[in-house]
Amino acid sequence: MSKLGFYQALCVVLALAAGALGAWCVTHYFAPTDTGPSLHQMVHNELELSADQADAIAGIEARYQTRRRALESEMQAANTRLAAAIDSDKAYTEEVQATIEDFHGTMGRLQRETIVFVLEMREVLTPEQQARFDATVTATLTQTGQ
């Protein structure tokens, strides 16, 4: 394998690892930062949910967690296929490209599932709770890595 091929393969692996890390962060309810509580913490600890709201959100979370785990497994499987393709060919082949596209497609589905999950939770809340929820979502999505 040429040096160029090795570096291309290395770049692909690093890009997929970075993408996997980003997807993982998104799937953990917008991980907590120094700027305030995570969305999950805020919903469960600060919104004073009624018993019915808590039950509804628990169901939404359970469905999301099942789907999230399945998509994370698909991403891991794509990474395994990518490693095998790179190990086999030591080049940026059509198989490598197809595996990258599979991974990115799954990561996109995971992001969509996460957004749908957040919006489903929002529907359970009262207008006052929604305002606090929306502010947390906006702050989380627009914060910079401080």
CORTA-V594471 format. One record per residue. N is the residue number from 1. PHI is phi in whole degrees, -180 to 180 (none if undefined). PSI is psi as a letter, one per 40 degrees, with the letter a starting at -180 (NA if undefined). OMEGA is omega in radians with two decimals (none if undefined). Layout:
n=(N,N)
phi=(PHI,PHI)
psi=(PSI,PSI)
omega=(OMEGA,OMEGA)
This chain:
n=(1,2,3,4,5,6,7,8,9,10,11,12,13,14,15,16,17,18,19,20,21,22,23,24,25,26,27,28,29,30,31,32,33,34,35,36,37,38,39,40,41,42,43,44,45,46,47,48,49,50,51,52,53,54,55,56,57,58,59,60,61,62,63,64,65,66,67,68,69,70,71,72,73,74,75,76,77,78,79,80,81,82,83,84,85,86,87,88,89,90,91,92,93,94,95,96,97,98,99,100,101,102,103,104,105,106,107,108,109,110,111,112,113,114,115,116,117,118,119,120,121,122,123,124,125,126,127,128,129,130,131,132,133,134,135,136,137,138,139,140,141,142,143,144,145,146)
phi=(none,-77,-60,-61,-62,-63,-68,-65,-63,-61,-62,-63,-63,-65,-64,-66,-63,-64,-64,-63,-63,-62,-64,-61,-62,-63,-76,-103,54,57,-41,-63,-133,-70,-86,152,-72,-68,-59,-60,-62,-62,-62,-84,-110,-121,-90,50,-67,-74,-61,-65,-64,-61,-65,-63,-67,-60,-66,-62,-63,-62,-63,-64,-62,-63,-66,-61,-61,-64,-69,-64,-64,-62,-66,-64,-63,-64,-63,-64,-64,-63,-60,-65,-66,-67,-63,-72,-101,53,-157,-86,-96,-62,-65,-62,-61,-63,-67,-61,-64,-61,-60,-65,-63,-67,-62,-64,-64,-64,-63,-60,-59,-66,-66,-61,-58,-61,-69,-65,-61,-58,-63,-80,-86,-74,-56,-66,-66,-60,-61,-68,-61,-60,-62,-68,-61,-61,-62,-67,-75,-105,-71,-99,-67,-92)
psi=(h,i,d,d,d,d,d,d,d,d,d,d,d,d,d,d,d,d,d,d,d,d,d,d,d,d,e,f,f,g,i,i,a,e,e,a,i,i,d,d,d,d,d,d,e,e,e,g,i,i,d,d,d,d,d,d,d,d,d,d,d,d,d,d,d,d,d,d,d,d,d,d,d,d,d,d,d,d,d,d,d,d,d,d,d,d,d,d,d,f,i,g,i,d,d,d,d,d,d,d,d,d,d,d,d,d,d,d,d,d,d,d,d,d,d,d,d,d,d,d,d,d,d,e,i,i,d,d,d,d,d,d,d,d,d,d,d,d,d,d,d,e,i,i,g,NA)
omega=(3.13,3.09,-3.14,3.12,3.10,-3.12,3.07,3.13,3.12,3.11,3.13,-3.13,3.13,3.12,3.11,3.11,3.11,3.10,3.12,3.11,3.11,3.12,3.12,-3.14,3.14,-3.06,3.12,3.04,3.13,-3.00,-3.13,3.11,3.12,-3.07,3.11,-3.09,3.05,3.11,3.14,3.13,-3.11,-3.12,-3.03,-3.04,-3.01,-3.05,3.13,-3.12,2.99,3.12,3.13,3.11,-3.13,3.11,-3.14,-3.13,3.09,3.10,3.10,-3.14,-3.14,3.12,-3.13,-3.12,3.11,-3.14,3.14,3.14,3.13,3.14,3.07,3.07,3.08,3.12,3.10,3.11,3.09,3.09,3.11,3.09,3.12,3.12,3.14,-3.14,3.13,3.14,-3.11,-3.00,-3.11,-3.11,3.11,-3.04,3.06,3.12,3.09,-3.13,3.14,3.13,3.08,3.13,3.07,-3.13,-3.12,3.08,3.11,3.12,3.09,3.10,3.11,3.11,3.10,3.13,-3.13,3.13,3.09,3.10,-3.13,-3.12,3.07,3.10,-3.11,-3.10,-3.11,-3.01,3.02,3.11,3.12,3.11,3.12,3.14,3.11,3.12,-3.12,3.13,3.12,3.11,-3.13,3.14,-3.13,-3.09,-3.08,-3.13,3.06,3.14,-3.09,none)
